[in-house]
Amino acid sequence: MKEEFDAAATEETLGEHLREYRPIYKRWWFWAALIPLLLLVALVIYRIPAVAEQQRTAETVAFIESQRITLDDVMGTYLPPHPDPSAANATIEGIDVNQNGIRDDVELAIFERYPDEPKIRAAMLQYAMALQQELNLVINKSSWVAATQQIGRAFGCIYENVESESISDITSLKNEVEELVRNTQERNLRYLQLTQFQTTFSASELENCDVVF
């Protein structure tokens, strides 16, 4: 009888010890503490792409807004060599050996057409750079607004620098640059695709011309 009692007591004690030393993951408070932490981690992971996209947008907009042509660009101080036509038109970005934001084929064409008119060159080069930025850099609405504001400034510079009151003369120069920049099917298609980012915006408050004569 005593042995049976001792055995029962031992089993009861063992059961109590087992209940007392259950694995931590079987305790209710463990999950009560862990679930909020897991939700927080999941939220952070979910937000990583959005934060990265915001950072990318901010950097792109800042870069677009910082771009300016210089007097050296206007005077042809660092004119690039003529690029191979197939290489120049192989990509949307094209070739820009002197890294001034203007495609080399476009830059050289403007100099060839207006060798003795620096004010016209200044406006056209600025417009060409703005149009190329649009093709190269626009990724969303914010960057589209930044690029479009630069285009607006450059068009305003054409208007200011052309010594003519004829709207047709101004429009002709504008169209000339657009044809030089959007000179392939791929570039035209890219331009059309950017319409998905169109939105309302205000004009830039900066001066129109990067280089003033």
Backbone torsions as a table, in degrees:
resi	resn	phi	psi	omega
1	MET	NA	-45.5	-179.7
2	LYS	-62.5	-38.8	-179.8
3	GLU	-65.6	-39.8	178.6
4	GLU	-65.2	-38.6	178.9
5	PHE	-65.3	-44.4	179.2
6	ASP	-62.4	-38.8	179.6
7	ALA	-65.6	-42.0	179.5
8	ALA	-64.9	-41.2	179.3
9	ALA	-63.9	-39.5	179.8
10	THR	-63.8	-43.1	179.1
11	GLU	-64.1	-39.9	179.4
12	GLU	-65.3	-43.1	178.8
13	THR	-63.3	-41.8	179.1
14	LEU	-62.1	-40.0	178.8
15	GLY	-63.6	-40.7	178.5
16	GLU	-63.4	-42.0	178.9
17	HIS	-63.8	-39.8	179.6
18	LEU	-64.5	-40.6	177.9
19	ARG	-66.8	-36.9	-178.1
20	GLU	-69.5	-34.9	-176.1
21	TYR	-108.4	38.2	175.1
22	ARG	-63.6	148.2	176.0
23	PRO	-53.8	146.9	-173.1
24	ILE	-61.1	-32.0	-178.2
25	TYR	-70.9	-8.4	177.6
26	LYS	-95.9	1.7	-179.3
27	ARG	-93.2	137.3	-173.9
28	TRP	-62.5	-37.0	-176.5
29	TRP	-70.2	-24.0	177.7
30	PHE	-62.3	-47.4	-179.8
31	TRP	-72.0	-32.7	177.6
32	ALA	-62.2	-33.9	178.6
33	ALA	-84.3	-34.0	-173.7
34	LEU	-76.6	-38.6	-174.6
35	ILE	-59.3	-47.2	177.0
36	PRO	-60.1	-36.5	179.1
37	LEU	-65.3	-42.8	178.5
38	LEU	-63.2	-39.3	178.0
39	LEU	-64.2	-39.0	178.7
40	LEU	-65.0	-44.2	178.5
41	VAL	-61.7	-43.3	179.4
42	ALA	-61.8	-39.8	179.5
43	LEU	-64.8	-42.1	179.2
44	VAL	-62.0	-45.8	179.5
45	ILE	-62.8	-40.1	179.9
46	TYR	-63.8	-34.4	-176.1
47	ARG	-82.1	-16.1	-176.1
48	ILE	-55.1	-49.5	178.8
49	PRO	-60.3	-38.7	-179.3
50	ALA	-65.8	-42.1	178.9
51	VAL	-65.1	-42.0	178.5
52	ALA	-62.6	-40.1	179.1
53	GLU	-66.4	-39.2	177.3
54	GLN	-63.0	-41.7	178.8
55	GLN	-64.7	-43.6	178.7
56	ARG	-61.7	-42.1	179.1
57	THR	-63.3	-45.8	-179.3
58	ALA	-60.5	-42.2	179.9
59	GLU	-67.2	-40.4	-179.8
60	THR	-65.6	-45.9	179.6
61	VAL	-61.7	-44.2	179.9
62	ALA	-61.7	-40.1	179.7
63	PHE	-66.1	-45.8	179.5
64	ILE	-58.8	-46.0	-176.6
65	GLU	-68.6	-21.8	-176.8
66	SER	-86.4	-13.5	-173.1
67	GLN	-75.8	131.7	178.9
68	ARG	-141.9	146.6	168.3
69	ILE	-82.4	161.1	-177.6
70	THR	-121.4	170.9	177.1
71	LEU	-62.7	-34.7	176.3
72	ASP	-60.5	-39.2	176.9
73	ASP	-61.9	-44.7	-176.5
74	VAL	-67.0	-37.4	-177.2
75	MET	-88.1	-3.8	177.2
76	GLY	73.9	29.8	-178.3
77	THR	-61.4	-36.5	-177.7
78	TYR	-123.7	47.7	179.8
79	LEU	-60.2	136.5	-179.9
80	PRO	-81.4	164.2	172.7
81	PRO	-72.7	162.6	178.0
82	HIS	-66.6	124.7	179.9
83	PRO	-77.7	157.2	172.9
84	ASP	-64.6	126.3	-175.7
85	PRO	-55.3	-39.6	-178.8
86	SER	-66.7	-38.5	178.2
87	ALA	-71.9	-37.4	-177.9
88	ALA	-64.6	-29.7	-176.9
89	ASN	-109.2	11.2	-177.3
90	ALA	-75.0	-25.9	-179.0
91	THR	-133.2	167.6	175.7
92	ILE	-64.9	-39.7	-176.8
93	GLU	-69.4	-33.8	-178.9
94	GLY	69.0	-156.0	-177.4
95	ILE	-110.5	133.6	177.6
96	ASP	-141.1	75.4	-173.9
97	VAL	-62.2	-42.3	-178.2
98	ASN	-85.1	2.7	170.5
99	GLN	52.1	47.4	176.7
100	ASN	-107.6	10.4	177.0
101	GLY	86.2	-0.2	179.5
102	ILE	-115.2	129.1	178.1
103	ARG	-57.9	139.9	-175.6
104	ASP	-60.8	-41.0	-179.2
105	ASP	-64.7	-35.7	178.9
106	VAL	-71.6	-45.5	-179.7
107	GLU	-58.2	-47.3	-178.6
108	LEU	-66.5	-37.2	178.8
109	ALA	-63.1	-40.1	179.6
110	ILE	-65.3	-42.0	178.8
111	PHE	-66.0	-37.7	179.9
112	GLU	-67.8	-34.1	-177.1
113	ARG	-84.1	-27.6	-176.5
114	TYR	-132.6	62.3	-175.1
115	PRO	-67.4	-26.0	-174.3
116	ASP	-115.5	18.3	-177.0
117	GLU	-129.1	78.8	-176.1
118	PRO	-61.5	-33.5	179.9
119	LYS	-66.4	-40.6	177.4
120	ILE	-66.7	-43.5	178.8
121	ARG	-59.4	-43.1	-178.2
122	ALA	-58.6	-46.7	-178.8
123	ALA	-67.6	-42.3	-177.9
124	MET	-69.6	-39.3	177.4
125	LEU	-64.4	-41.3	177.9
126	GLN	-63.4	-41.3	179.0
127	TYR	-66.7	-40.1	179.0
128	ALA	-63.1	-41.4	179.0
129	MET	-64.5	-42.7	-179.4
130	ALA	-64.0	-41.6	179.1
131	LEU	-65.9	-37.9	179.4
132	GLN	-69.7	-37.0	175.2
133	GLN	-59.0	-40.8	178.9
134	GLU	-58.5	-46.6	-179.0
135	LEU	-67.5	-39.3	-172.6
136	ASN	-82.4	-35.2	-161.9
137	LEU	-116.3	-17.9	-176.0
138	VAL	-69.3	126.1	-178.8
139	ILE	-127.0	-13.6	-178.6
140	ASN	-165.3	-172.6	-176.3
141	LYS	-62.5	-42.6	-177.4
142	SER	-63.2	-44.9	179.2
143	SER	-70.8	-30.8	175.6
144	TRP	-63.7	-43.3	178.6
145	VAL	-61.1	-45.8	-179.7
146	ALA	-60.4	-45.0	180.0
147	ALA	-66.4	-40.5	-178.8
148	THR	-67.6	-34.8	175.8
149	GLN	-65.1	-38.3	176.5
150	GLN	-66.4	-39.4	176.7
151	ILE	-62.6	-41.4	178.4
152	GLY	-61.9	-42.0	177.2
153	ARG	-61.3	-45.1	-177.2
154	ALA	-65.4	-40.2	177.0
155	PHE	-64.6	-38.8	175.8
156	GLY	-60.9	-34.3	178.5
157	CYS	-68.4	-39.2	175.0
158	ILE	-58.1	-46.0	-179.2
159	TYR	-60.1	-41.3	-177.5
160	GLU	-73.8	-33.8	-172.6
161	ASN	-90.0	-18.4	-180.0
162	VAL	-77.7	121.8	-179.0
163	GLU	-84.0	61.6	179.9
164	SER	-155.5	143.5	176.9
165	GLU	-94.4	3.0	-178.7
166	SER	-81.6	120.8	177.3
167	ILE	-62.3	-33.1	-179.3
168	SER	-65.6	-34.7	177.2
169	ASP	-65.8	-42.7	179.3
170	ILE	-65.6	-45.9	179.6
171	THR	-63.2	-36.1	179.7
172	SER	-62.7	-43.9	178.0
173	LEU	-65.7	-42.0	177.8
174	LYS	-58.3	-49.3	-178.8
175	ASN	-64.9	-34.3	179.7
176	GLU	-61.2	-44.7	179.4
177	VAL	-67.1	-42.8	-179.7
178	GLU	-60.0	-38.5	178.4
179	GLU	-68.5	-35.3	177.6
180	LEU	-67.9	-41.7	-175.9
181	VAL	-76.4	-45.8	-177.5
182	ARG	-97.9	61.7	-169.9
183	ASN	-98.5	6.0	177.1
184	THR	-131.5	163.2	179.2
185	GLN	-62.4	-39.3	-179.2
186	GLU	-64.1	-41.6	179.9
187	ARG	-69.5	-38.7	176.1
188	ASN	-64.9	-40.2	178.8
189	LEU	-64.3	-41.9	177.4
190	ARG	-59.8	-43.9	178.9
191	TYR	-59.6	-43.1	179.7
192	LEU	-67.0	-35.5	179.5
193	GLN	-65.5	-28.0	-177.6
194	LEU	-70.2	-12.0	178.7
195	THR	-63.6	-20.4	178.4
196	GLN	-64.2	-19.5	-177.9
197	PHE	-98.3	0.5	-177.6
198	GLN	-60.5	138.7	179.7
199	THR	-157.5	173.4	179.0
200	THR	-73.0	149.4	179.2
201	PHE	-160.5	164.7	176.3
202	SER	-104.9	153.8	-179.6
203	ALA	-68.9	152.0	177.5
204	SER	-64.3	145.0	178.6
205	GLU	-92.8	0.9	179.9
206	LEU	-78.1	162.6	173.6
207	GLU	-60.2	148.7	-177.3
208	ASN	-68.2	-48.7	-172.8
209	CYS	-90.3	131.5	174.4
210	ASP	-69.9	-39.1	179.6
211	VAL	-116.3	122.7	-176.9
212	VAL	-110.4	132.4	178.6
213	PHE	-101.6	NA	NA
